[in-house]
Amino acid sequence: MSQPSVYPSVSPGDPSWWFSDALRAEGGEKPSPSLSGQITVDVAIVGGGFTGLWTALALRERAPQLSIALIEASLCGSGASGKNGGKVHGYWASLAGMAANIGADGALAVARAGTRAQDAIRAFATVPGRDVWWRESGNVRVSAAPAQDAKIQLYVETAKRLGVPDTAQALTPEQVADYCRSPVFRGGLYLPEGANVHPARLARALRKAAIEAGVGIYENTPMTGLTPGSPNRIATAAGEIIAREVVLATNIELAKRPEVSRHVSVFSSYALMTAPAPEKLAAIGWNRDQGLADLRMFVHYFRKTVDGRILMGSGSGPISFAGNTKNPALTTDRASAARAEKGLRRLLPGFADVPVEKVWGGGIDVSSDRLPFFRTVAGTRIHYGAGYSGHGVNPTYMGGQCLASLVLGVKDEWSTLPLCTRDVPKLPPEPFRAVGGRLVRWGIIGCEEAEERGVQAGVMMRGAAAIPKVFGLRIGTR
């Protein structure tokens, strides 16, 4: 039965359902003090999300003699780290694209590093007393339209060709239904590496662990300026940090920097959280803890929570011009919110009458080859990590390790990964990047929606969707 839109409006600055729940679990907002005055440390980290916090913990573990200060513009975990879907997995599902971009050996190295990250996050998340809703049962990708069927075989054949057949297992429609029943689910794919977590509670747990490890954390302290030098100087509204090493872990804000902007576009993703309906989950047979996603390029990603809700996300939000991180469309686009809700009603019609309690949006830094990259700014001791491309919970642990290795100046298993060493392709300059990206987005959304209706998209939509492939780009290619 068709349902009218029931989602709440989205407003800039609104926290995600995750972050509001995490603060409730802590007994309310209790921020660390903001920075006042001048301090001197060995390492200054800008950004209190997953990347910054994992970096701080990695440095405390590897070089406990270093003094570390971390500043966060708002509250730790309130940004992208507390807004995502909370699906935790590495890069086995990305083998085909990685092999084409960085070669088979590089793809396997990154995927195996992701498995090390998965092991480390599990170890952190399952420490007694850390209630971060860790549930591990793999991931299932489902075909939800005939045009998506062929992608299943690509996953399976790539895993076999690279000698890792157990990382991607084809599922029949009957096997998919054993995980979750839907009238639109067809065949699918089971990926053994996969877990779900409460992302904001994980971020807050990392914050607590960093404070206990001796990291100085200053919340509500945005960076207002950065002067490179020996040492570097970070300015804030009421203070200054003098530091030999600086780590920039500020997600889409890095798109403003020239060494990053040529390699990333600022997209957006929207997600919703339903009211609890455990009886509905039981009715569709979703009794295990795997996360699910369809096989669109602008993917629908969905998972359940421990209290019987469903999160549904859609990675199809607007593209910002010239990396403008203040563009309200990144957080308030009602059409994108509606696509997330439409995905919920279509993919899981058993939830057609379950209210949506919260909708939120946020920017994502999509790199030119969809992989993150970690670098040191030439001639400085300023390090940064960018380009997670909407896939952050597992890779941010990898990012923390890579950035710690760059800070320490060591050549190891992390700093020699392609994430730190490959040549990242350049994107077209503006205005071609944003205008072209918006045209391609329009074409792909139109084609994928037509495919789900069982019809062919118009010639203009198909032409727009084909632009990246025609010009040999690695971003936006279906």
C-alpha positions as CSV (number, residue, x, y, z in Angstrom):
1,M,0.0,0.0,0.0
2,S,1.4,3.4,-0.9
3,Q,2.1,5.6,2.0
4,P,2.3,9.4,2.2
5,S,5.6,10.8,3.3
6,V,5.7,10.8,7.1
7,Y,9.4,11.7,7.8
8,P,10.2,14.7,9.9
9,S,11.8,17.6,8.2
10,V,15.6,17.8,8.0
11,S,17.3,20.9,9.4
12,P,20.9,22.1,9.3
13,G,22.8,21.2,12.5
14,D,20.3,18.6,13.6
15,P,22.0,15.7,15.2
16,S,21.5,12.2,13.9
17,W,19.3,9.7,15.8
18,W,22.6,7.9,16.7
19,F,24.2,11.0,18.3
20,S,21.1,12.0,20.2
21,D,20.8,8.4,21.6
22,A,24.5,8.3,22.5
23,L,24.3,11.5,24.5
24,R,21.2,10.1,26.3
25,A,23.1,7.0,27.1
26,E,25.8,9.2,28.7
27,G,23.3,11.0,30.8
28,G,23.3,14.2,28.7
29,E,25.8,16.5,27.1
30,K,29.0,16.8,29.1
31,P,31.6,18.3,26.8
32,S,35.3,18.5,27.5
33,P,36.5,22.1,28.0
34,S,37.2,24.3,25.0
35,L,40.8,25.4,24.5
36,S,41.8,28.7,26.2
37,G,45.3,30.1,26.1
38,Q,48.4,28.6,24.5
39,I,49.6,25.0,24.8
40,T,52.6,23.2,23.3
41,V,52.4,19.5,22.4
42,D,54.2,17.0,20.2
43,V,51.2,16.2,18.1
44,A,48.0,18.3,17.5
45,I,45.0,16.5,15.9
46,V,42.2,18.5,14.4
47,G,38.9,16.6,14.3
48,G,37.2,14.4,16.9
49,G,35.6,11.8,14.7
50,F,36.8,8.3,14.1
51,T,39.9,9.2,12.1
52,G,41.2,11.7,14.7
53,L,40.4,9.5,17.7
54,W,41.9,6.3,16.2
55,T,45.0,8.3,15.3
56,A,45.4,9.5,18.8
57,L,45.0,6.0,20.3
58,A,47.4,4.6,17.8
59,L,50.0,7.2,18.7
60,R,49.5,6.6,22.5
61,E,50.0,2.9,22.0
62,R,53.1,3.2,19.7
63,A,54.8,6.2,21.2
64,P,53.4,6.8,24.7
65,Q,56.1,9.5,25.4
66,L,54.4,11.9,22.9
67,S,52.1,14.6,24.2
68,I,48.9,14.9,22.1
69,A,46.1,17.4,22.0
70,L,42.9,17.0,19.9
71,I,40.5,19.7,19.1
72,E,36.9,19.2,17.9
73,A,34.8,22.0,16.5
74,S,31.6,20.6,18.1
75,L,31.4,17.4,20.2
76,C,33.4,14.3,19.4
77,G,31.3,12.0,17.2
78,S,28.7,14.7,16.2
79,G,29.8,14.9,12.6
80,A,30.2,12.2,9.9
81,S,31.3,9.5,12.4
82,G,28.0,9.8,14.3
83,K,25.8,10.1,11.2
84,N,26.7,7.0,9.1
85,G,24.9,3.7,8.9
86,G,27.2,2.0,11.4
87,K,28.0,-0.9,8.9
88,V,31.5,-2.1,9.6
89,H,33.5,-3.9,6.8
90,G,36.6,-3.5,4.8
91,Y,37.2,-3.7,1.1
92,W,36.5,-7.3,0.0
93,A,33.3,-6.0,-1.6
94,S,35.4,-3.5,-3.6
95,L,37.9,-5.9,-5.2
96,A,36.7,-5.4,-8.8
97,G,37.0,-1.6,-8.7
98,M,40.3,-1.6,-6.7
99,A,41.9,-4.2,-9.0
100,A,41.1,-2.1,-12.0
101,N,42.4,1.1,-10.4
102,I,45.4,-0.1,-8.3
103,G,46.1,-3.6,-9.6
104,A,45.4,-7.0,-8.1
105,D,48.3,-6.9,-5.6
106,G,47.3,-3.5,-4.3
107,A,43.6,-4.5,-4.1
108,L,44.5,-7.5,-2.0
109,A,46.8,-5.5,0.2
110,V,44.1,-3.0,1.0
111,A,41.4,-5.7,1.6
112,R,43.7,-7.6,3.9
113,A,44.5,-4.4,5.8
114,G,40.7,-4.0,6.2
115,T,40.5,-7.4,7.8
116,R,43.2,-6.3,10.3
117,A,41.1,-3.2,11.0
118,Q,38.0,-5.4,11.5
119,D,39.8,-7.5,14.0
120,A,41.0,-4.4,15.9
121,I,37.6,-2.7,15.9
122,R,36.0,-5.9,17.2
123,A,38.6,-6.1,20.0
124,F,37.9,-2.5,21.0
125,A,34.1,-2.7,20.7
126,T,33.7,-5.9,22.7
127,V,35.6,-4.8,25.8
128,P,33.3,-5.5,28.8
129,G,31.4,-2.4,29.7
130,R,31.4,-0.8,26.2
131,D,27.8,-0.9,25.0
132,V,28.3,0.1,21.4
133,W,25.8,-2.5,19.9
134,W,28.5,-4.6,18.2
135,R,26.8,-7.4,16.2
136,E,28.7,-9.4,13.7
137,S,27.0,-11.6,11.1
138,G,28.4,-10.6,7.7
139,N,26.9,-8.5,4.9
140,V,24.3,-9.3,2.2
141,R,24.1,-7.5,-1.1
142,V,20.8,-8.1,-2.9
143,S,19.7,-7.6,-6.4
144,A,16.5,-5.6,-6.3
145,A,16.0,-5.3,-10.1
146,P,16.9,-7.4,-13.1
147,A,19.5,-4.9,-14.2
148,Q,21.4,-5.5,-10.9
149,D,21.6,-9.3,-11.4
150,A,24.8,-9.3,-13.4
151,K,26.8,-7.5,-10.7
152,I,26.5,-10.6,-8.5
153,Q,28.6,-12.6,-10.9
154,L,31.2,-9.8,-11.2
155,Y,31.8,-10.0,-7.4
156,V,32.1,-13.8,-7.4
157,E,34.3,-14.0,-10.5
158,T,36.7,-11.3,-9.2
159,A,37.1,-13.0,-5.9
160,K,37.9,-16.3,-7.6
161,R,40.3,-14.7,-10.1
162,L,42.2,-13.1,-7.2
163,G,42.4,-16.3,-5.3
164,V,40.0,-15.4,-2.4
165,P,36.7,-17.2,-3.4
166,D,35.5,-17.4,0.2
167,T,35.2,-13.6,0.4
168,A,32.1,-13.4,-1.9
169,Q,29.5,-16.1,-2.1
170,A,26.5,-16.0,-4.5
171,L,23.1,-16.5,-3.1
172,T,20.0,-17.8,-4.8
173,P,16.7,-16.0,-4.3
174,E,15.7,-18.7,-1.8
175,Q,18.9,-18.2,0.2
176,V,18.4,-14.4,0.2
177,A,14.9,-14.9,1.6
178,D,16.5,-17.0,4.4
179,Y,18.2,-13.8,5.5
180,C,15.3,-11.4,4.8
181,R,12.1,-11.7,2.8
182,S,11.0,-9.0,0.3
183,P,9.0,-9.2,-2.9
184,V,11.6,-7.3,-4.8
185,F,14.7,-9.2,-3.6
186,R,16.2,-11.5,-6.3
187,G,19.6,-13.2,-6.0
188,G,22.3,-11.8,-3.9
189,L,25.8,-12.1,-2.4
190,Y,27.0,-13.0,1.0
191,L,30.2,-11.3,2.3
192,P,31.4,-12.9,5.5
193,E,33.3,-9.8,6.7
194,G,30.7,-7.5,8.1
195,A,29.3,-6.2,11.4
196,N,27.0,-3.5,12.6
197,V,27.7,-1.0,15.4
198,H,26.1,2.1,17.0
199,P,28.5,4.6,15.4
200,A,28.0,7.5,17.8
201,R,28.4,5.3,20.8
202,L,31.6,3.9,19.2
203,A,32.9,7.4,18.7
204,R,32.1,8.4,22.3
205,A,33.8,5.3,23.5
206,L,36.9,6.2,21.5
207,R,36.7,9.7,23.1
208,K,36.6,8.2,26.5
209,A,39.5,5.8,25.8
210,A,41.6,8.6,24.4
211,I,41.0,10.8,27.5
212,E,41.9,7.8,29.7
213,A,45.1,7.3,27.7
214,G,46.2,10.8,28.4
215,V,45.1,12.7,25.2
216,G,44.1,16.2,25.9
217,I,40.7,16.7,24.2
218,Y,39.1,20.1,23.7
219,E,35.6,20.2,22.4
220,N,33.7,23.2,20.9
221,T,37.1,24.4,19.7
222,P,37.1,24.9,15.9
223,M,40.4,25.6,14.2
224,T,40.5,29.2,12.9
225,G,43.9,29.1,11.3
226,L,46.9,26.9,10.6
227,T,50.4,28.3,10.1
228,P,52.9,25.7,8.9
229,G,56.4,25.9,10.3
230,S,58.9,24.3,12.7
231,P,56.8,24.2,14.8
232,N,53.3,24.5,13.4
233,R,50.8,26.9,14.9
234,I,47.1,26.2,15.2
235,A,44.8,29.1,16.0
236,T,41.5,28.8,17.8
237,A,38.9,31.3,18.9
238,A,40.5,31.6,22.4
239,G,43.8,29.9,22.2
240,E,46.7,28.5,20.2
241,I,48.4,25.1,19.9
242,I,52.1,24.9,19.1
243,A,53.0,21.4,17.7
244,R,55.8,19.7,15.8
245,E,53.3,17.4,14.1
246,V,49.7,18.2,13.0
247,V,47.1,15.7,11.8
248,L,44.0,17.1,9.9
249,A,41.1,14.7,10.3
250,T,38.2,17.0,9.3
251,N,36.3,15.0,6.7
252,I,34.7,17.2,4.0
253,E,36.4,20.4,5.4
254,L,39.6,19.1,3.8
255,A,38.1,19.6,0.4
256,K,39.0,23.3,0.8
257,R,42.7,22.5,0.8
258,P,44.4,22.7,-2.6
259,E,46.3,19.4,-2.2
260,V,43.0,17.6,-1.5
261,S,40.4,19.5,-3.6
262,R,41.8,18.3,-6.9
263,H,41.0,14.7,-5.9
264,V,37.6,14.8,-4.1
265,S,34.1,16.0,-4.7
266,V,31.7,16.7,-1.8
267,F,28.6,14.6,-2.2
268,S,26.0,13.9,0.5
269,S,24.1,11.0,1.9
270,Y,20.8,10.8,3.7
271,A,19.5,8.3,6.3
272,L,16.4,7.7,8.3
273,M,15.6,5.7,11.4
274,T,12.2,4.1,12.0
275,A,10.4,3.5,15.2
276,P,10.9,0.2,16.8
277,A,9.0,-2.7,15.2
278,P,10.6,-6.0,16.2
279,E,7.4,-7.9,15.3
280,K,7.7,-6.6,11.7
281,L,11.4,-7.8,11.5
282,A,10.3,-11.2,12.7
283,A,7.5,-11.3,10.1
284,I,10.0,-10.8,7.2
285,G,12.5,-13.3,8.7
286,W,15.2,-10.8,9.4
287,N,16.3,-12.7,12.5
288,R,20.1,-12.4,12.1
289,D,22.4,-9.4,12.4
290,Q,23.8,-9.0,8.9
291,G,23.6,-5.6,7.2
292,L,22.0,-5.4,3.8
293,A,22.4,-3.2,0.7
294,D,21.1,-3.3,-2.8
295,L,23.3,-3.3,-5.9
296,R,22.6,0.2,-7.2
297,M,25.5,2.6,-7.7
298,F,23.7,5.1,-5.5
299,V,23.2,2.4,-3.0
300,H,20.5,1.8,-0.5
301,Y,22.2,0.6,2.7
302,F,20.1,-0.8,5.6
303,R,20.5,-2.5,8.9
304,K,18.5,-3.2,12.0
305,T,19.2,-2.1,15.5
306,V,19.2,-4.0,18.8
307,D,15.8,-2.4,19.7
308,G,14.1,-3.4,16.5
309,R,14.4,-0.4,14.3
310,I,15.6,-0.1,10.7
311,L,18.1,2.4,9.4
312,M,17.7,3.0,5.7
313,G,20.3,5.2,3.9
314,S,20.6,6.5,0.4
315,G,23.9,7.7,-1.0
316,S,22.3,9.8,-3.6
317,G,22.4,13.3,-2.1
318,P,23.3,16.5,-3.9
319,I,26.8,17.5,-5.0
320,S,28.3,20.7,-3.7
321,F,29.9,23.2,-6.0
322,A,33.7,23.7,-5.5
323,G,33.6,21.7,-2.3
324,N,31.4,24.2,-0.5
325,T,30.8,22.4,2.9
326,K,28.2,25.0,4.0
327,N,25.8,24.2,1.2
328,P,22.5,23.6,2.9
329,A,21.6,20.9,0.4
330,L,24.1,18.7,2.1
331,T,21.9,18.5,5.1
332,T,18.4,19.7,4.2
333,D,17.5,18.3,0.8
334,R,14.0,16.9,1.1
335,A,14.2,15.1,-2.2
336,S,17.1,13.0,-0.9
337,A,15.3,12.3,2.3
338,A,12.3,11.2,0.3
339,R,14.5,8.8,-1.7
340,A,15.7,7.1,1.5
341,E,12.1,6.7,2.6
342,K,11.0,5.5,-0.8
343,G,13.8,2.9,-0.6
344,L,12.5,1.7,2.7
345,R,8.9,1.4,1.5
346,R,10.0,-0.4,-1.8
347,L,12.6,-2.7,-0.4
348,L,10.9,-3.6,2.8
349,P,7.2,-3.1,2.3
350,G,6.5,-4.9,5.6
351,F,7.6,-1.6,7.1
352,A,5.2,0.5,5.0
353,D,3.1,1.6,8.1
354,V,6.0,2.0,10.5
355,P,6.7,5.7,11.3
356,V,10.0,7.3,10.6
357,E,11.3,9.0,13.7
358,K,14.3,10.9,12.4
359,V,16.0,11.8,9.1
360,W,19.4,13.4,8.7
361,G,21.9,14.2,6.0
362,G,25.6,14.9,5.8
363,G,28.5,15.5,3.4
364,I,30.8,12.8,2.2
365,D,34.2,13.3,0.6
366,V,34.2,11.1,-2.5
367,S,37.6,10.6,-3.9
368,S,38.4,10.2,-7.6
369,D,38.9,6.5,-7.3
370,R,36.6,5.9,-4.3
371,L,39.5,5.0,-1.9
372,P,40.8,7.2,0.9
373,F,44.3,8.6,0.8
374,F,46.7,9.6,3.6
375,R,49.5,12.0,2.9
376,T,52.0,14.5,4.4
377,V,51.8,18.1,2.9
378,A,55.0,18.6,1.0
379,G,57.7,20.4,3.0
380,T,55.7,20.3,6.2
381,R,54.9,18.0,9.2
382,I,51.2,18.4,8.5
383,H,49.4,15.1,7.7
384,Y,45.9,14.5,6.5
385,G,43.4,11.8,5.6
386,A,40.6,12.3,3.1
387,G,38.4,10.6,0.5
388,Y,36.5,7.9,2.5
389,S,33.7,8.1,-0.1
390,G,31.0,7.2,2.3
391,H,32.7,4.0,3.6
392,G,34.2,5.0,6.9
393,V,33.8,2.9,10.0
394,N,36.3,0.2,9.1
395,P,38.7,2.4,7.0
396,T,39.0,5.1,9.6
397,Y,40.9,2.6,11.8
398,M,43.2,2.0,8.8
399,G,43.4,5.8,8.5
400,G,44.4,6.2,12.1
401,Q,47.2,3.7,11.7
402,C,48.4,5.2,8.4
403,L,48.5,8.7,9.9
404,A,50.2,7.5,13.0
405,S,52.9,6.0,10.8
406,L,53.3,9.2,8.9
407,V,53.6,11.2,12.1
408,L,56.3,8.8,13.4
409,G,58.1,8.7,10.1
410,V,58.2,4.9,9.9
411,K,57.9,2.7,6.9
412,D,55.7,-0.2,7.9
413,E,52.7,-2.3,6.9
414,W,50.4,0.8,7.0
415,S,52.5,3.6,5.4
416,T,53.4,1.3,2.5
417,L,49.7,0.6,1.6
418,P,48.4,2.0,-1.7
419,L,46.3,4.2,0.5
420,C,49.5,6.1,1.3
421,T,51.5,5.6,-1.8
422,R,49.3,5.5,-5.0
423,D,48.9,8.4,-7.4
424,V,45.3,9.6,-6.8
425,P,43.7,10.7,-10.1
426,K,42.7,14.3,-10.6
427,L,39.2,15.4,-11.2
428,P,38.1,18.0,-13.8
429,P,38.3,21.6,-12.5
430,E,35.2,23.6,-11.7
431,P,32.7,24.4,-13.0
432,F,33.0,21.2,-15.0
433,R,33.3,19.0,-12.0
434,A,30.1,20.0,-10.2
435,V,28.0,20.7,-13.3
436,G,29.1,17.5,-14.9
437,G,28.7,15.6,-11.7
438,R,25.2,16.8,-11.2
439,L,24.3,15.8,-14.8
440,V,25.8,12.3,-14.2
441,R,24.0,12.0,-10.9
442,W,20.7,12.9,-12.6
443,G,21.3,10.4,-15.3
444,I,22.2,7.6,-12.9
445,I,19.4,8.2,-10.5
446,G,17.0,8.2,-13.5
447,C,18.4,5.0,-15.0
448,E,18.3,3.1,-11.7
449,E,14.8,4.2,-10.9
450,A,13.7,3.2,-14.4
451,E,15.4,-0.2,-14.0
452,E,13.5,-0.8,-10.8
453,R,10.2,-0.1,-12.7
454,G,11.2,-2.5,-15.4
455,V,11.5,0.1,-18.2
456,Q,14.3,1.8,-20.1
457,A,15.4,5.3,-19.2
458,G,15.3,8.0,-21.8
459,V,18.2,8.5,-24.1
460,M,19.3,11.7,-22.4
461,M,19.4,10.0,-19.0
462,R,21.3,7.1,-20.4
463,G,23.7,9.4,-22.1
464,A,24.3,11.4,-18.9
465,A,24.9,8.2,-16.9
466,A,27.5,7.1,-19.5
467,I,29.6,10.3,-19.3
468,P,32.2,9.0,-16.8
469,K,32.9,5.8,-18.7
470,V,33.2,7.6,-22.0
471,F,35.8,10.0,-20.6
472,G,37.6,7.2,-18.7
473,L,36.8,8.6,-15.2
474,R,36.8,6.3,-12.2
475,I,34.2,8.2,-10.2
476,G,30.5,7.9,-11.1
477,T,31.0,4.8,-13.3
478,R,28.2,2.3,-13.0
